[in-house]
């Protein structure tokens, strides 16, 4: 997550260690969505933030972003 100035505020993967795990997920009829959730518990100042999710696959990287406003 980055703030309105582009400064990183939080990264889910920071200070985590990952094992290489190979797996497969198939999307299509009957299973067109995959939902991953996470909660950020730290304080946030009022303002705009860009939240980005990134999925790294063997043949491509897929990402999506949303801008949120904290009031």
DOLO-185504 format. One line per field, with one value per residue: chain; x, y, z of N, C-alpha, C in turn. Coordinates in Angstrom, 3 decimals. Layout:
BEGIN
drenlo	A / ...
n.c1	X / ...
n.c2	Y / ...
n.c3	Z / ...
ca.c1	X / ...
ca.c2	Y / ...
ca.c3	Z / ...
c.c1	X / ...
c.c2	Y / ...
c.c3	Z / ...
! end
This chain:
BEGIN
drenlo	A / A / A / A / A / A / A / A / A / A / A / A / A / A / A / A / A / A / A / A / A / A / A / A / A / A / A / A / A / A / A / A / A / A / A / A / A / A / A / A / A / A / A / A / A / A / A / A / A / A / A / A / A / A / A / A / A / A / A / A / A / A / A / A / A / A / A / A / A / A / A
n.c1	0.864 / 0.580 / 1.003 / -0.502 / 1.672 / 3.194 / 4.777 / 5.731 / 3.608 / 2.817 / 3.604 / 2.485 / 4.082 / 6.445 / 9.147 / 8.557 / 9.024 / 9.213 / 8.472 / 9.325 / 6.674 / 4.959 / 2.004 / -1.380 / -4.106 / -7.269 / -9.291 / -12.535 / -15.655 / -17.981 / -16.046 / -14.992 / -13.880 / -11.337 / -10.684 / -8.710 / -7.959 / -6.900 / -5.999 / -5.202 / -3.719 / -2.513 / -2.084 / -3.554 / -3.137 / -5.508 / -6.392 / -5.456 / -4.862 / -3.177 / -3.895 / -2.496 / -2.715 / -0.803 / -0.223 / 2.000 / 2.739 / 3.955 / 4.081 / 3.327 / 2.739 / 0.129 / -1.814 / -3.770 / -5.191 / -6.533 / -7.801 / -8.114 / -9.798 / -9.096 / -10.834
n.c2	-1.154 / 2.168 / 5.657 / 8.876 / 10.264 / 8.331 / 6.843 / 3.872 / 2.373 / 0.013 / -3.416 / -6.532 / -8.862 / -8.190 / -8.965 / -11.691 / -15.174 / -17.403 / -20.600 / -22.364 / -23.369 / -25.419 / -25.325 / -25.510 / -23.712 / -23.637 / -21.596 / -20.798 / -21.806 / -22.119 / -21.627 / -18.837 / -16.794 / -15.912 / -15.267 / -13.482 / -12.471 / -9.948 / -8.268 / -5.038 / -3.749 / -1.520 / 2.027 / 4.588 / 7.662 / 10.226 / 10.412 / 9.624 / 6.334 / 3.800 / 0.531 / -2.508 / -5.673 / -8.509 / -11.234 / -13.692 / -15.727 / -18.654 / -18.060 / -15.414 / -12.194 / -10.972 / -8.220 / -6.001 / -2.900 / -0.631 / 2.494 / 3.969 / 6.027 / 7.399 / 8.823
n.c3	0.000 / -0.863 / -0.110 / -0.938 / -1.934 / -3.031 / -1.345 / 0.213 / 2.533 / 3.699 / 3.295 / 2.666 / 2.424 / 3.672 / 5.789 / 5.873 / 5.274 / 2.561 / 1.263 / -1.716 / -3.531 / -5.651 / -7.506 / -8.722 / -9.992 / -11.378 / -13.303 / -14.480 / -16.030 / -13.435 / -11.530 / -11.434 / -9.995 / -7.665 / -4.346 / -2.163 / 1.095 / 3.420 / 6.417 / 7.495 / 10.290 / 11.272 / 12.103 / 10.071 / 8.465 / 7.633 / 4.174 / 0.733 / -0.541 / -2.363 / -3.059 / -3.943 / -5.414 / -6.240 / -8.327 / -8.970 / -11.534 / -13.299 / -16.005 / -16.302 / -14.745 / -12.797 / -11.860 / -9.797 / -8.845 / -6.399 / -5.372 / -2.243 / 0.188 / 3.265 / 5.859
ca.c1	0.000 / 1.349 / 0.209 / -0.718 / 2.975 / 3.888 / 5.625 / 5.174 / 3.124 / 2.713 / 3.760 / 2.100 / 5.155 / 7.624 / 9.633 / 8.034 / 9.842 / 8.346 / 9.032 / 8.865 / 5.622 / 4.338 / 0.609 / -2.169 / -5.494 / -7.942 / -10.456 / -13.392 / -17.052 / -18.156 / -15.039 / -14.448 / -13.260 / -10.550 / -10.656 / -7.746 / -8.213 / -5.883 / -6.384 / -4.128 / -4.096 / -1.767 / -2.782 / -3.436 / -3.537 / -6.506 / -5.818 / -5.618 / -3.916 / -3.332 / -3.689 / -2.238 / -2.524 / 0.004 / -0.125 / 3.111 / 2.595 / 5.143 / 4.118 / 3.015 / 2.368 / -1.172 / -2.004 / -4.916 / -5.064 / -7.691 / -7.454 / -9.054 / -9.654 / -9.320 / -11.303
ca.c2	0.000 / 3.410 / 6.846 / 9.774 / 10.694 / 7.170 / 6.221 / 2.613 / 2.419 / -1.364 / -4.496 / -7.766 / -9.857 / -7.712 / -9.759 / -13.060 / -16.123 / -18.255 / -21.797 / -22.511 / -24.377 / -25.471 / -25.711 / -25.123 / -23.312 / -23.491 / -20.729 / -20.989 / -22.013 / -22.687 / -21.067 / -17.715 / -15.836 / -16.344 / -14.137 / -13.535 / -11.334 / -9.626 / -7.110 / -4.150 / -3.321 / -0.335 / 3.304 / 5.303 / 9.063 / 10.523 / 10.682 / 8.612 / 5.220 / 2.853 / -0.841 / -3.336 / -7.108 / -9.041 / -12.680 / -14.038 / -17.077 / -19.059 / -17.494 / -13.987 / -11.551 / -10.320 / -7.318 / -5.098 / -1.865 / 0.185 / 3.669 / 4.156 / 7.281 / 7.325 / 10.141
ca.c3	0.000 / -0.919 / 0.170 / -2.075 / -2.445 / -3.596 / -0.336 / 0.702 / 3.905 / 4.202 / 2.325 / 3.325 / 2.409 / 4.390 / 6.927 / 5.810 / 4.527 / 1.762 / 0.628 / -3.083 / -3.602 / -6.968 / -7.434 / -9.885 / -9.778 / -12.660 / -13.291 / -15.641 / -15.656 / -12.107 / -10.610 / -12.193 / -9.081 / -6.511 / -3.428 / -1.075 / 1.981 / 4.418 / 7.228 / 7.935 / 11.636 / 11.677 / 11.969 / 8.802 / 8.481 / 6.592 / 2.855 / -0.298 / -0.561 / -3.460 / -2.607 / -5.120 / -5.244 / -7.332 / -8.410 / -9.846 / -12.071 / -14.058 / -17.352 / -16.312 / -13.491 / -12.884 / -10.726 / -9.809 / -7.815 / -6.055 / -4.552 / -1.142 / 0.921 / 4.717 / 6.320
c.c1	0.912 / 0.423 / 0.117 / 0.584 / 3.765 / 4.819 / 4.964 / 4.849 / 3.141 / 2.891 / 3.510 / 3.273 / 6.414 / 7.905 / 8.998 / 8.988 / 8.905 / 9.117 / 8.514 / 7.878 / 5.003 / 2.913 / -0.114 / -3.581 / -6.108 / -9.181 / -11.258 / -14.823 / -17.170 / -17.157 / -14.309 / -13.740 / -12.413 / -10.445 / -9.642 / -8.004 / -7.062 / -6.372 / -5.135 / -4.540 / -3.391 / -2.574 / -2.562 / -3.904 / -4.630 / -5.805 / -6.065 / -4.507 / -4.219 / -2.956 / -3.565 / -2.051 / -1.783 / 0.052 / 0.967 / 2.964 / 3.827 / 5.223 / 3.777 / 2.708 / 1.061 / -1.318 / -3.273 / -4.746 / -6.393 / -7.193 / -8.541 / -8.794 / -10.009 / -9.705 / -11.220
c.c2	1.218 / 4.580 / 7.728 / 10.274 / 9.537 / 6.472 / 4.945 / 2.716 / 1.016 / -2.328 / -5.797 / -8.732 / -9.424 / -8.574 / -11.151 / -13.905 / -17.096 / -19.459 / -21.846 / -23.671 / -24.309 / -25.960 / -25.216 / -24.782 / -23.102 / -22.630 / -20.972 / -21.187 / -22.704 / -22.179 / -19.942 / -16.692 / -16.566 / -15.110 / -14.417 / -12.309 / -11.164 / -8.397 / -6.338 / -3.551 / -2.047 / 0.941 / 3.893 / 6.737 / 9.259 / 10.854 / 9.534 / 7.575 / 4.328 / 1.469 / -1.711 / -4.786 / -7.640 / -10.555 / -12.997 / -15.497 / -17.400 / -18.405 / -16.004 / -13.503 / -10.805 / -9.427 / -6.499 / -4.119 / -1.178 / 1.343 / 3.822 / 5.504 / 7.039 / 8.727 / 10.245
c.c3	0.000 / -0.644 / -1.073 / -2.693 / -3.050 / -2.621 / 0.177 / 2.188 / 4.509 / 3.045 / 3.072 / 3.450 / 3.162 / 5.620 / 7.005 / 4.979 / 3.819 / 1.236 / -0.802 / -3.141 / -4.992 / -6.818 / -8.659 / -9.455 / -11.154 / -12.485 / -14.561 / -15.189 / -14.300 / -11.088 / -11.321 / -11.319 / -8.049 / -5.627 / -2.329 / -0.212 / 2.963 / 5.167 / 7.629 / 9.272 / 12.087 / 11.528 / 10.571 / 8.989 / 7.432 / 5.269 / 1.902 / -0.254 / -1.751 / -2.945 / -3.856 / -4.710 / -6.461 / -7.217 / -9.419 / -10.251 / -12.914 / -15.431 / -17.420 / -14.896 / -13.720 / -11.657 / -10.911 / -8.649 / -7.598 / -5.195 / -3.499 / -0.473 / 2.374 / 5.167 / 7.820
! end
